[in-house]
Amino acid sequence: MASEFTHLDPLGRARMVDVSAKDPSHRRAVARCRVYMEQDTASKIASGAITKGDVLAVARVAGIQAAKQTANLLPLCHPLLVGSVFVNFRIEDRHVEVESQVDTFDRTGVEMEALTACTIAALTVYDMCKSLDRGMTIGDVALWEKTGGRSGVWRRPGRDGDDFAL
């Protein structure tokens, strides 16, 4: 039973998967989430009227830092040489959409780095706006695309025609 799970050794103990025999390749992952909020909050973010400062600039830097720290946060995640991180935002009437893209040339994928960048950027938006809108929620966290490695390209169904890209 334990051998069916890649993160368990034959005795059922947690382990980091050995990727040392894999060939390095270019890998990319894209993740998205949303911070739902009152319309006034979204409007103030868009106009730069949040008293703590430029919400999206700070959230972008937080997301970039988070991607680089993912292996320190997730116990079985491999430390990777992160080649690039993009974090972008789209402000709508009642939410801010966060999208992150992480690239590497390594032996394993960067899905967790992209998801971590996305969610930490969203948490930063929440943190910077919470005094104005305590009812905000973060949701719809999902991997949208991954490329590279043995499994090749995967895209979330329904992505075609989507106009939000990095």
Secondary structure, DSSP 8 states (H G I E B T S, - for coil): -GGGSTTB-TTS-B-----TTS--EEEEEEEEEEEE--HHHHHHHHHT--TT--HHHHHHHHHHHHHHHHHHHSTT-----EEEEEEEEEE-SSEEEEEEEEEEEESS--HHHHHHHHHHHHHHHHHHHTTT-TT-EEEEEEEEEEE-STT--EE-TT-TT-----
